[in-house]
Structure formats: structure tokens, C-alpha cells
Amino acid sequence: MIKILAITQFLLLLSSVMILGKSTFSAQLASFPSTEYRLVYQQNMLNAYRGEVLAEGKSDINGKFSVSFSITSPQPLLLFIGNQFFKIWFTPEASLHFKEAEGRFEFNGTNALENKFLFDTRLMQPYTVNPVATSTHFEPDSQITYLAQLEKERWQQYRNTIAHQNVSPIFQSFVTGEINGFTFLQKSQYPQRFIYMTKTLRIEDIPENYYVFWKEFQLLDDATPSDIYHQSLQAFIEFKAKSKVGHSADMNSLYQTEFALMDSLLKGRPLTLQRQKAEAIRFLIQYTDLNELSQKAIRTLYNNFPSSPYVVFLEKEWRKKTKTMLSSPSFRLRDSQGNLVDSKDLKGKVVYIDFWGSWCQPCIALMPSSEKLQQKFKNQPVVFLFINFHDSKEKWLKTLQQRQLTGLHLKAEKENEAYFQEVFGIGEGFPRYALLDREGKLQSTAAPRPDSPEIVPLLEKFIKDEQQLSEK
């Protein structure tokens, strides 16, 4: 008996040594039996926002699973399971048990206090919070009041539950970023719903005092691990830049102003400055044709932060973009009648490509603008090519018929996606527009939207350039 006890103690000691330095996470989620899960951290542009995987697997028939992993600093992790995700807080060498019972959730372990707060305030599942007071019409006062009340309730819960507990300063900074960042970001995005989605609001109709809330925005610690804080900071910088140059300023002026503001506002916050600049440069590369500004911004980032991983990533993205420019894309897709259309057959005309899907609300919202653009260039050597992705054939044809969409419509299949990602970068999000000249060469993978004031002169330029070339 003594010998068995000694062996048992030895095995327990061995087990503790094996997990020394590791955090452990176990869950019992009745709503997710036999469900695949994935635990990730550090979602950013360097990993295409997929995050670095700490653990993955499948829960048992009772929704149970357990994992151990190593992290070097306190930070939020994301648990993806089924069609949901949970934002949970972990510290190195900590433990957490997450249990769902009769529709309630319980937390136990060294990180239980923080995670119970995140769950109770719905910061753990931010998508469960309705971000607007009303989505049918623009009511700025109601929206401000609604978000102010939500923020007040969250801070009250913080004071009542964990303000006087032994939580780390980094968690306090994270909570501040999550609560305040959500409020600022939703206030900022609210008018955009009606300007760009429903198109029932003009910029000039927004009350002059609506954006006064930005006066309360405060910068947080450089190491704040709150993604929503960084998103709200990005919106704040954009607001400050537009206030300086005006809403009608060209993209080049706007981004030069943003870069200058970043240098000024984020002085002394090198981590935040790198992240904000890298996000802006990535946008320039993938969604604009401001090549000179993009190259200059990458060089400046390198000069200031030569060892930054963002520099390597952005240089790689730049090489990918320039590799495809002036190439001659070649693809064959079927139209709505089932006929194969070869891109080579479009040579001789300027081709404006719209990558879209019926599931993409901004894509659908811009279709009336595309129709107007087609009417303007009627009888001109321009083809308006619409390439559908991720829809079933039935859904695609039904959308074409219901919305009476004109132009040349082609359907891309699953096997076509890799090519269009490599050449046109469709994986960066929809809607997306591209432009081929009359020789079939790719001139832009980030062409202006059909409602942009820049698209008409751009199309006219390529029509005129090619006509002059043929006359010579």
C-alpha cells in the first residue's frame, strides 16, 4: 500500500513538472457536443488575422475538452467553437475552467474573476451586443444616449465586481480599451451605415456637433492588448485628418496627413505607432494605386523601426502587388447562359471588373451606381464585368433576375479562387474593383468604386490613351 502511494505521489510530481510553466484551459460546453474548436492568440496582419494557434481539437459528446499551452504575457485569447467565439483572458501559468450548465456559464481557476466580468458585460462575446439604437433611420441623439448608457453600465459593473480586486494593470488597460473603444468605434461608424449601406444620409446632413465625442478620446498604454482600442484609435486619427484636409480631399493628401498625425500623437508609443502605420500602409497597398506614397511610407517605417516585423510583411505585400501589375490576366468563366467567356475576347476594350456576391451588402448597395456608370459610358469601348464569388448558381441567377443587373456577369467557382486571389487579391475583402486596359493588361487591382468621383476620369483616361495610341 505504501509502495503504491509512493508511486502515485511520484506520478503527481512528474505531472506537475511536465506542465510547469504552462497554462491550462478546460471547458464543459453542453451546447457544443462533438464540436471542433480552436484556441488562438495575436490576431494581426502578420498572420492574415487568423491568429497563432495555441490548441485545437474536438470536444467529446458532452462538450468537454482540456488543453495546456504556454504564453509569455497576460493577454486575450480567442476560443472558436462551432459558429461562435469567446474572447477570454489568460495569464502565464494560469488555469481556467469554463462550464455551461442549464443556460448559465460558470468560471473557476486563477483567471475566473477576469473572465466572469468579461462574460457578464458581454465583452467576451461582443457580437451579442446590438451596436445601434436603431438601424432603420438616422437618430444621432438616440445612438449617443444608447452607447453612453451601455458604457455606464459596464463601468458600474467593473466598480462593483473587480475594481478592488487584485487584477493586473494590463487587464485594467485591456478593459478600458474594450469598453471605451467599443463606444468610440460604434459612435464613429453609426453615420456610415446610412451613408454607404442604405444611402439614406449625406455627409453634410450629419449634425455639426455629432463628432464632439472625439474630444474625450484618450490614448492608452503602448502595450494595451485591446484590438478594439486600436480600431477606435485608427478611426480617431482618420477623423482628425479629415478635419484638417476636408472630407473631399484626395486619398494622397488624406494619408499624408494621417501619417503626420501618427508621428505627432504616438510619439513615445513605438508599438502603437508601428501598428497604426503598418495598417495604413497595408490599406494603401491593397486598396489604392498610390504607389509612390506606399513605397515612401514603407521606407520611412524601415528607417524608424528597421527590425519591425511589419516592414518585412509590407515589403512582401508590395512585391506581390507589383508582380501582377501590367500582367495580362487570363481566365475563362461561364456567363448566366452557361456560355464560356474568355478574358482574351475582351481585348480591345477597357474592362472595369466588379468582384461581388449577393451576400455582400456593400456590393449590392453599389449596384445602382454601377448602373449609372454603365449608362454614362454606353456605346464607349468599356466592358463592365461582374464576377460573382461564393454564391450558389441558383442564388446568383436569382439575384441577377430580381435586381435586374446589367453588364457582363460571370460566375467564379471554388477552383477559380486561388487564381483570382493571386492576381487580384480578392481575399482582402469585397467589394473590390480592378481595371484592365484595352491591351488586356492589369492596370489596377484597387480601382475606384462606381460611386467614386475618381472613376469617370480614370475610365476616360484609358479610353483616350488607347484611342490616341491607335491613331498613331
Salt bridges, closest charged atoms under 4 A:
ASP120 OD2 - LYS116 NZ 2.66
GLU139 OE2 - HIS137 NE2 2.51
GLU178 OE1 - LYS87 NZ 2.79
GLU204 OE2 - ARG202 NH1 3.62
ASP205 OD2 - ARG202 NE 2.98
ASP227 OD1 - ARG275 NH2 2.88
GLU238 OE2 - LYS242 NZ 2.99
ASP263 OD1 - LYS277 NZ 2.81
ASP289 OD1 - LYS321 NZ 3.99
GLU317 OE2 - LYS320 NZ 3.22
ASP342 OD2 - ARG332 NE 3.75
GLU417 OE2 - HIS390 ND1 3.22
GLU417 OE1 - LYS414 NZ 3.73
GLU428 OE1 - ARG282 NH2 2.89
GLU439 OE1 - LYS441 NZ 3.83
ASP451 OD2 - LYS199 NZ 3.39
ASP451 OD2 - ARG449 NH2 2.98
ASP465 OD2 - LYS461 NZ 2.96
